[in-house]
Every structure is written in structure tokens, then in C-alpha cells.
Amino acid sequence: MSLVPRSLLWRTFLLVALLMLLSVAAWFAIFNTYEREPRARQLAQTLASVANLTRAALISARSDARRELLKELSDREGIHIYPADADEQVTPLPDRPFLHRVEELVREQLGPDTRLTLEREGERALFVSFRIEDDAYWVALPRERAERIFPIGWLGWGGAALLLSLAGAWLIVFRITRPLKALQTAARKVGAGETPPPLPESGPTEIATVAHAFNQMSADLARLDQDRALILAGISHDLRTPLTRLRMGIEMSADEFLKDGMSADVEEMDKTIGQFLDFARSDGGEAVVEIDVAALLDELALQYRRRGFAVEFAVPPAPTFLTARPQALRRAVANLIDNALRYAGHEQPVELATAQQKNELLIEVRDRGPGIPAEEMERMKRPFTRLDDARSNAVGAGLGLAIVDRIVRAHGGRFELLARDGGGLAARVTLPAP
């Protein structure tokens, strides 16, 4: 699993947040670099001044008053004076560029023999050496003078500013990606055969232009679908009227052999026209209701058995309720049964089955016919498609499976054609269920 988020919102937000953090880090580095030199010069000047003033005070003071002078410097200024010994333990300066720069600047003012340390004889302070004639001394200042005091309040204010900046970045990115999210939802509805409500054509110019183009495309598709349904309905009406007259003329014919053949042709033409109408309509204005799928399949199987077809269905013990358009679902299952009977023959029965798996409901129509090659299964769901080699006695318009696929997608499900063990085909409809 990738740790990088896939959504545009979080990817853009993380990118903006990373750029802001890098910017803050860069500014802090710049500030630290340019602030180091003035602070080093200031501290070096302080150390040199303290050393010079201490030397001058010790030189000018009377011998009996030096002890009081050292005590006053210790009490009031926190400055201690120590004589330097040759064998004393002096810890070298840490490897910090700031302290080494201070040492260089102090030596420029006090001489090249001046030493600087943070620890002497186990005592931790800021020590700088100076000389009075041939004697060496250490003057010790509080170590805090060498440390940069960073107020905790600055961290709080900096963190608050960073959080406000990130919140503003998230708001900006959210306002940009929200129209894209609505566009994605609307595109899915169009792919499912629905007509989504118009998208708001507001916001940035680019987003508004895309929303306007999508609204225009959606309106054109809806108008095209309506025109197609109207044309097919008109054609079917115009065709069925002479078919009715032709059927009446055939029934009045005296030739029984000719009458049976022509009646079969008329019935097949009527079924073909019905398939065109089923493919043209979207939902036919049918409401979505809760239905018992097992009862629907049992009723369909009974109807086919009354007509002399071998269609079997075993009612499952668990309930199989579903929210769907009942007539559309009935039409889809009936098309699958007709397809199985037409191509698989009547030697073995067609089996119906349904089962609940997690939050999905499965409906299967199984046959023991010649089946469909795996590479042809997706193509068979397209309109006006037949498999001439495996199922050569095909009649109809080739719309049966396309109608099933369209109905299933309109219900938010999926339609699959699967090969059965031992030969045959299983047409599976998977629908979302509560």
C-alpha cells in the first residue's frame, strides 16, 4: 500500500505544507547565519571589555583593597577572577563555529595568547584569559552570556502562524478541489445512464469553464437520449401496426404450413422491436421499491415452466430483499433466461440462483450450452453483437445482453459472464444490497 495519498486535495495540501516548512527552515537558516556574526562581535567586545576593565581595576587598586574588589565583582556582576596555573585542566572549546569566531575576535583585541573555554578545573562558566605583566589570570562570566536565549513564546507564535498558514492552504486547496469532486460524481452518474443536476458554474475561470462544458455535454446527451427513445418509439409504433395487420392476414390463411412459418417470423420481428424499445428506455419512469428477489425469480421460473421450458430455481433460506426497479430487474433476468434457452438448447435445464454476500446480492442464470470464449465475454455485452461460431443459430437484434448490462449499471451494479466448470455459461448480476 502506498503511503502517498491519491486524492488531489491531500496531495496538493501536503505539497503546499512541505513547501511552507522548507521555506520556514530556509528563513531560519538565513537568520541564523546572518545573526551569528553580529552576536559573535558583541560577545567578543563584552569579553574584551570585561578583561580590560578587570585588569585595569586590579592594577590600579591598592594591595589591601584587591580582595574587596574581587568580592564586589563576584557579588554584583557575577565575575570571578582566578590565577592561571601551568598544570590546570582546561577543556577545549566545543566544535561550534560561533564560539570559534568569538575566540578569533577576542584574540584580535586581547592578543594572540588569549584563551577561551567553557570549563576549567571542573567548573562550568565562560572563561577568558588575560595577563598582568608575567602573571596569567582567568576571568569567569556566567555561561548564559555565550548561549542564545530563545524565548519559548516565539515558538508558540511561530507554531500558531504555521498552523494558520496550513489552515489557509487547506482551505484554498479545498475550494479548488471541491468542484472537481462534484464533477467526478456527476461524471459517474452520466456513466451510469443518469442525468445529473447542473454543476454550479462559479469559482475560478478554469473551473467555471470546465463546469459549463460538462453541463452542456450532459444536456446534449440527455437530449440525444430523449430523441433516440422518441425515434425508436415512433419506429416501433409504425412497424407494429402493419405487423398486426399481417398477423391477422396470416391467421386467415388456409395454408397451415405457410401460416406457422410466417407467424413465427412475425413473432420474432415483434420481439426484435421490443428489444429495441427496452434498450432505448432508461427506467421507463419506474419507481425504486423494495422487492424480494427470491420471490421474483421463483415467479419467473414458474412462468417459463408453464410454457414448457425447463427452468429451475431453489428458494434460498436467507431473505434476499433489494431496493430496485422491479420491472427493469424482471426484464434483465428474463433476457438472460431467453438467452440461455435460445443458445443452450433444452437438453438440460436452465438454473436460477441468488445469494447474499456481505453488502451485495448475486443473481445467476446458468446453462450447459457451448459457452463463450473468455476473450469474447466483454464484447458480447455490446449492442448488436453475436457470437456466430459458438452459438450459430442466433436470432433477434443482438441487444439482450446489452439491455441487461444497461439495467444493471443503472442500479449501480455489475454484469459478468463466467465460464462454468463442466461447460456452459453463468451470467452473474451483482447488485448493491442493504
PEWO-V971917 format. One record per pair of residues at least 24 apart in sequence whose ideal C-beta (glycine too) atoms are under 6 Angstrom apart, sorted by the first residue. I is the first residue (numbers start at 0). J is the second residue. Records with the same first field share a line. If there is no record, write none. Layout:
I->J / J
//
This chain:
7->176
8->172 / 176
11->172
12->169 / 172
15->168
16->165
19->164
35->97
39->97 / 100 / 101
42->101
43->101 / 104 / 105
46->105 / 127
47->105 / 108 / 109
49->138
50->109 / 127 / 129 / 138
53->138
54->129 / 131
77->141
79->139
80->136 / 138
81->137
82->136
83->135 / 136 / 137
87->120
88->120
89->116 / 119
90->116 / 118
178->202 / 206
191->408 / 409
192->281 / 409
194->221
227->279
228->279
231->275 / 279
235->272 / 276
238->272
267->394
271->395 / 396
274->396 / 398
277->402
278->398 / 402
282->324
285->324 / 326
287->322 / 324
289->320 / 322
290->321 / 325
291->320
292->319 / 321 / 353
293->319 / 353
296->351 / 353
299->332
300->351
308->340
309->348
310->349
311->348 / 350
312->351
317->355
319->353
321->360 / 432
323->410
327->406
331->403 / 406
334->399 / 402 / 403
335->364 / 403 / 426
336->364
338->399
339->364 / 366
342->368 / 390
343->368
359->429 / 432
360->430 / 432
361->429
362->428
363->425 / 427
364->426
365->425
366->423 / 424
367->422 / 423
368->423
370->418 / 423 / 424
371->424
376->416
380->404
//
